[in-house]
Amino acid sequence: MSDLNKYQGVIPAFYACYDDQGNISPERVRGLTRHLLAKGVNGLYVGGSSGECIYQSVEERKVVLENVMAEAKGKAVIIAHVACNNTADSCELAAHAEAQGVDAIAAIPPIYFHLPEYAIAAYWNDISAAAPNTDFVIYNIPQLAGVALTGSLLKEMKKNPRVVAVKNSSMPVQDIQMWRDAGVLVFNGPDEQYISGLAMGACAGIGGTYAVMPELFLKVYDLFRKGEMEPARQIQNDIDRIIYKMCEAHGNLYAVQKAILAKDGVPCGSVRKPMPALIDSDQAIVDEAHAMIAAAIAKYC
């Protein structure tokens, strides 16, 4: 087991970076990595939901991680999500991630078929065995995976000494307390309740909107650690209003966020089908959300 004190703070979920033809862009991957490191984030979560992993091939996911590591290795904590919907590809990505020197790998449960808990445990343990020297993070996101982590499943997984944390993206903040009581670290998932997750004992947050406004999440974390809850709450409320605005678009949330980053000189391309791209009427929402972010940063940071 590694030094677990490194898992803290603000860890943006890394966006898929495509060129103008929709292919993985190593240059844009590196550009986004440099941009986020310059903001002072504690780490990056690569290859998860925000990275559109389920729409990418194994080789594409390797290219993304390799280019993130080329910029970030030794500079920030890197957690690589390696799950695919079959064990063999997941193990291949896990071994590749360990070879790249990531701090941890993570995996959702198998999706579509609702497998029994012993089969889910076997899937996760097989993935972990492919990266035997790397910390393992269980990714609990039942609203998308269709499978929820349970106390009994976590108890079984705790027999694996590489299991150190749960990335908890279920909405009940109570879940964080339950996983903490089971003896693992917990990363808060829902961005709209980052401060609530910290209050319930999360060591850090991993979130899909952090990359467009890392300054705000970093400020919330700093204020929380100082015990200054009221100003932290005010920033969290403004963060939530920004998220609600971005979700008004016809296009996918990640398409909106990539357009916001493009306005700041960090191109990431669009999103991959079947996720919907922006339409012309979304530009006003992009502009308004971008302005809201800039105003909040000027006010609080």
C-alpha positions in Angstrom: 0.0 0.0 0.0 1.3 3.5 -0.9 1.2 6.6 1.2 -2.5 7.4 1.3 -1.9 11.0 2.4 -1.4 11.9 -1.3 -5.1 11.4 -2.0 -6.6 14.7 -1.1 -8.1 17.9 -2.4 -9.3 18.5 -6.0 -8.8 15.9 -8.7 -10.5 16.8 -12.0 -11.9 14.1 -14.1 -10.0 14.4 -17.4 -11.9 15.2 -20.6 -11.6 13.3 -23.8 -9.5 15.4 -26.2 -10.2 15.0 -29.9 -8.9 16.7 -33.0 -11.2 18.3 -35.5 -11.9 15.0 -37.2 -12.9 13.3 -33.9 -9.7 11.3 -33.3 -7.7 11.3 -30.1 -5.4 14.3 -30.1 -2.2 13.7 -28.2 -1.4 17.4 -28.5 -4.7 18.5 -26.9 -4.4 15.8 -24.2 -1.0 17.3 -23.2 -2.4 20.8 -23.5 -5.3 20.1 -21.1 -2.9 18.3 -18.7 -0.5 21.3 -18.6 -3.5 23.7 -18.1 -4.8 21.8 -15.1 -1.5 21.3 -13.5 -0.9 25.1 -13.8 -4.1 25.7 -11.9 -2.7 23.7 -8.9 -5.0 20.7 -8.8 -3.9 17.8 -6.7 -4.3 15.1 -9.3 -6.1 13.9 -12.4 -8.6 11.1 -12.9 -8.0 9.8 -16.4 -10.3 7.5 -18.5 -13.5 7.7 -16.6 -17.0 9.0 -17.5 -15.7 12.5 -18.3 -13.1 10.9 -20.5 -15.9 9.2 -22.6 -14.1 5.9 -22.0 -17.0 3.7 -23.1 -16.8 5.2 -26.5 -13.1 4.6 -27.0 -11.0 1.6 -27.9 -8.3 0.1 -25.7 -5.6 1.5 -27.8 -7.1 5.0 -27.7 -7.3 4.9 -24.0 -3.7 3.9 -23.8 -2.7 6.9 -26.0 -4.6 9.3 -23.7 -3.0 8.0 -20.5 0.5 7.9 -22.1 0.2 11.6 -23.0 -1.2 12.6 -19.7 1.7 10.8 -17.9 4.2 12.5 -20.2 3.2 15.8 -18.7 2.1 14.9 -15.2 4.2 12.0 -13.9 5.7 13.0 -10.6 3.8 16.3 -10.6 0.3 15.2 -9.5 -1.5 12.1 -8.4 -2.8 10.2 -11.4 -5.7 7.7 -11.1 -6.4 5.8 -14.3 -9.9 4.3 -14.8 -9.3 1.1 -16.6 -12.7 -0.8 -16.6 -14.1 -2.1 -19.9 -17.1 -4.3 -20.2 -15.0 -7.4 -20.3 -12.2 -8.6 -18.0 -9.5 -9.2 -20.6 -9.5 -5.6 -21.9 -9.7 -4.2 -18.4 -6.7 -6.2 -17.3 -4.7 -5.1 -20.4 -5.4 -1.4 -19.4 -4.6 -2.1 -15.8 -1.2 -3.6 -16.7 -0.5 -0.7 -19.1 -1.5 1.9 -16.4 0.9 0.3 -13.9 3.7 0.3 -16.5 3.1 4.0 -17.0 3.6 4.6 -13.2 0.1 5.8 -12.2 -0.7 6.1 -8.5 -3.9 4.1 -8.7 -6.3 2.3 -11.0 -10.1 2.5 -10.7 -12.9 0.5 -12.1 -16.7 0.6 -12.3 -18.5 -2.8 -12.0 -19.4 -4.6 -15.2 -22.4 -3.0 -16.8 -25.5 -4.2 -18.7 -25.8 -7.7 -17.2 -26.6 -7.6 -13.5 -24.0 -10.0 -12.1 -24.0 -11.4 -8.6 -21.6 -9.8 -6.1 -19.1 -12.7 -6.2 -18.8 -12.2 -10.0 -18.3 -8.4 -9.5 -15.6 -9.1 -6.9 -13.9 -11.5 -9.2 -13.9 -9.0 -12.0 -12.4 -6.3 -9.8 -9.8 -8.7 -8.3 -8.7 -9.9 -11.7 -8.2 -6.2 -12.8 -6.2 -5.5 -9.6 -4.1 -8.6 -10.1 -3.0 -7.3 -13.5 -1.5 -4.3 -11.6 -0.3 -5.9 -8.5 1.8 -3.0 -7.3 -0.8 -0.3 -7.8 -3.6 1.0 -5.5 -7.1 0.0 -6.5 -10.2 2.3 -6.3 -13.7 1.0 -6.6 -15.9 3.4 -8.6 -19.4 3.4 -7.3 -21.8 5.1 -9.8 -25.0 3.1 -9.6 -27.2 5.6 -11.5 -25.1 4.9 -14.7 -23.6 1.4 -14.0 -26.9 0.0 -12.9 -25.1 -1.7 -10.0 -24.6 -0.2 -6.5 -21.8 -1.0 -4.1 -23.0 -2.7 -1.0 -21.4 -3.2 2.4 -21.1 -6.9 1.8 -19.4 -6.4 -1.5 -17.0 -3.8 0.0 -16.2 -6.2 2.8 -15.3 -8.9 0.3 -13.1 -6.5 -1.7 -11.3 -5.4 1.5 -9.7 -8.8 1.5 -7.6 -7.4 -1.4 -4.9 -5.3 0.2 -4.6 -3.1 -2.9 -8.2 -1.8 -2.4 -7.7 1.6 -0.7 -10.6 3.8 -1.7 -14.1 4.2 -3.2 -14.9 6.9 -5.7 -18.4 7.5 -4.6 -20.7 9.1 -7.2 -23.9 7.9 -5.7 -26.1 10.9 -4.6 -26.6 10.0 -0.9 -23.9 11.7 1.1 -24.6 9.1 3.7 -22.8 6.5 1.6 -19.5 8.3 2.2 -19.8 7.7 5.9 -20.7 4.0 5.4 -17.6 3.4 3.2 -15.4 5.3 5.6 -16.6 3.1 8.4 -15.6 0.1 6.3 -12.0 1.4 6.5 -11.3 2.9 3.1 -10.7 6.4 1.7 -13.6 8.0 -0.1 -13.5 10.4 -3.0 -16.7 12.5 -3.3 -18.2 12.2 -6.8 -21.2 14.5 -7.2 -19.7 18.0 -7.8 -22.9 19.7 -6.6 -22.2 18.4 -3.1 -18.4 18.7 -2.8 -18.5 20.5 0.5 -21.0 18.1 1.9 -18.8 15.1 0.9 -15.8 16.7 2.6 -18.0 17.3 5.7 -18.9 13.6 5.7 -15.3 12.6 5.6 -14.3 12.4 1.9 -10.5 12.9 1.5 -10.9 14.6 -1.8 -13.2 15.1 -4.7 -13.1 13.7 -8.3 -15.4 15.6 -10.5 -16.5 16.2 -14.1 -16.9 19.9 -13.8 -13.7 20.7 -11.9 -11.7 21.2 -15.1 -13.6 24.3 -16.2 -13.5 26.0 -12.7 -10.7 24.4 -10.7 -10.0 27.6 -8.9 -13.5 27.5 -7.3 -13.2 23.9 -6.0 -9.7 24.6 -4.8 -11.0 27.6 -2.8 -13.8 25.5 -1.3 -11.2 22.9 -0.2 -9.0 25.6 1.3 -11.8 27.2 3.2 -13.1 23.9 4.4 -9.7 22.9 5.8 -9.6 26.3 7.6 -13.1 25.7 9.1 -14.5 28.7 7.2 -17.8 27.0 6.3 -20.0 29.9 5.4 -17.8 31.3 2.6 -17.2 27.8 1.4 -20.9 27.2 1.3 -21.4 30.4 -0.7 -18.9 29.3 -3.3 -20.5 25.8 -3.5 -23.8 27.4 -4.2 -22.4 29.5 -7.0 -20.7 26.3 -8.4 -24.0 24.6 -8.4 -25.7 27.5 -10.3 -23.0 27.3 -12.9 -23.5 23.6 -13.3 -27.3 24.1 -13.7 -26.6 26.7 -16.4 -24.3 24.3 -18.3 -26.9 21.6 -18.1 -29.5 23.8 -20.0 -27.8 23.2 -23.3 -29.1 20.9 -26.0 -25.6 19.5 -26.4 -24.0 17.2 -23.8 -22.5 18.7 -20.7 -19.0 17.7 -21.7 -19.5 19.4 -25.0 -20.4 22.6 -23.2 -17.4 22.4 -20.9 -15.0 21.8 -23.8 -16.4 24.9 -25.5 -15.8 26.9 -22.3 -12.2 25.6 -22.2 -11.8 26.5 -25.9 -12.7 30.1 -25.0 -9.8 30.1 -22.6 -7.4 28.8 -25.2 -7.5 25.1 -24.3 -9.1 23.3 -27.2 -10.4 19.8 -26.5 -12.6 19.2 -29.5 -16.2 18.1 -29.3 -17.7 14.8 -27.9 -18.0 11.4 -29.6 -21.2 10.1 -30.9 -23.7 9.1 -29.7 -23.2 11.9 -27.2 -24.9 15.0 -28.7 -22.6 17.9 -29.8 -23.5 21.5 -29.4 -26.0 23.3 -31.6 -25.9 26.9 -32.5 -28.4 28.0 -29.8 -26.1 26.5 -27.2 -23.5 29.2 -27.7 -25.4 31.6 -25.6 -25.3 29.1 -22.7 -21.6 28.5 -23.2 -21.0 32.3 -23.1 -23.2 32.8 -20.0 -21.6 29.9 -18.1 -18.1 31.1 -19.0 -19.0 34.6 -17.7 -20.4 33.1 -14.5 -17.2 31.2 -13.9 -15.0 34.3 -14.5 -17.2 36.4 -12.2 -17.1 33.8 -9.4 -13.3 33.4 -9.7 -12.9 37.2 -9.6 -15.2 37.4 -6.5 -13.8 34.5 -4.5 -10.3 33.8 -5.7 
